[in-house]
Amino acid sequence: MSDILLEVKDFNVILDGSPIISDLDFSLNEGEFLTILGPNGSGKTVLLRSLLGLVPHSGQLNWHRKPRIGYLPQGLNQMSVRDMPLTVKDFFSLKKLKSAEVTAILSLVGLENAVMNKKAGYLSGGEFQRMLVAWVLASQPNILFLDEPTAAVDIAGGETIYSLLKDIWKRQNLTILNVTHDLNIVYAHSTHVLCLSRFGHRCHGVPKEILTPDVLNGIYGADVKFYTHKGV
C-alpha cells in the first residue's frame, strides 16, 4: 500500500467569498481506507465534492493513475424515492448489465435476487444502503468516494454497512475515501484519517497514532471522551 494514487497540495476552496478549506496538503495511497473526520461545517463534504471536480477550487490535485471513481453522495435514502414507482431492477437498468451480473453484485452486498422486484422506496434503510453500494460497485470503480453512507440508518445498521464495505474493500483491492463525523468508524474501519476543523486544527495519519485527546479537543473545539482502540 505504498503507491501514491492522489496528491493534494496548497488546496483551497472559497464559497460565496468565505474560505472553506485553506492550504490543505495530503496524499492518498492505493489501497487505503481514508476517512475524512470532523464536526459539522468543517468542510468534509466540500472537500469530497472538490476532489470530484464538482466544486471550484485552487491548488494542485494530481492523480498518479487515472481513477475510476464510484461516488455515493450524502442524503440518499428510501424515503427520497418513495413516491417514485422504481423497483430495484429499475435502478440498475441504466447500467446496462445482464440479469446475472445484477444478481451477482446484489449478492456481493448481501441482498437476495428476490429484492429485484421490490419498490426501492419500500426497502428498509439498511437494504436501501446496500442497494446503493451495489449500484456504485456496478461501474467497477477502483476508488470509492463515500459521503456519510450510513446517515439514514440506525447505529446497528450503520455498523453492518461499514463491515460490508470493509469486506468489499479487502476482497476487491479498492481504495476508499470516506466522510464521517463518527470517531468509532475511524478506529474500527480506517487505515488513515484526515481531520478537518472550523478551528484551524488538522491532522493526517494512522488513527491510533495521531488521534490523541489534545488533537481531538482541538478538532472539535471541546472536550472529547477518548478511548483506546486496536484499530484496523
Steps between C-alpha positions, in 0.01 A plus 500: 500500500790737422404625153364855507170530318415863572701803616333818620710811565415861591133413452249780553124530469317833530121508484301826496814686599563286808801265527380146567830317451837675512849376407420131543767239426454123509552188291299184443671167435355213301316261728442750781175537689527872571232666710446875499403583856368817656202677652212639296603801295869407484498451120496120472235476229639807324842335482356177361298684234802715416712190438226382264518830309150603610611806700744771381838486668861609464828322566644172378291189454717229345371152419799269444275247330170556325230430758174318441295664769180369652319778689233455765375847597343603826125512556376210289247281680193294427264783602641727226373262230186366672270692265678365193389166348858374486594141571850389585522362147417847365793647692740271316343539155725792405807291575411274207595189689374149441265357761768259615743791552247691708428188705873457564551860609197485731632178649831674566321744733286231661173551313296211359391501136136527614564864592517587128123541468451694822430872487815678609305747712366219716829330581628529855767761563772236508377327184487832316857588600618156387323554169679834458837341575425233239398768249831682552701177473326408175721752317808304614677792669845477650429778750184571698399847618249459783327794668340393829382167350315397818329830587155357423530183712521428872822422686474123456415536133786743450749259651371227268545724195855592601590138567369421153701783345815389679455144374448621140798738534724208592364250248504736200819693587317832500607839627236675711464867589224527759339799673368470855485678835490169689822417686401135537503459121850640481642261757315191385532526123755757383867456425552879496313811607497859376363741761337831411379763741335841502758595763802461272627174648589213266655158511582225251632153568426167666207546743645327805824696461369853453156523660611604845264671747667835432463463123133400530427789731660734248302354211163514675562811708384327819588215730461165324481171687799296390516120483783271396425282198694226328436653157480318165 
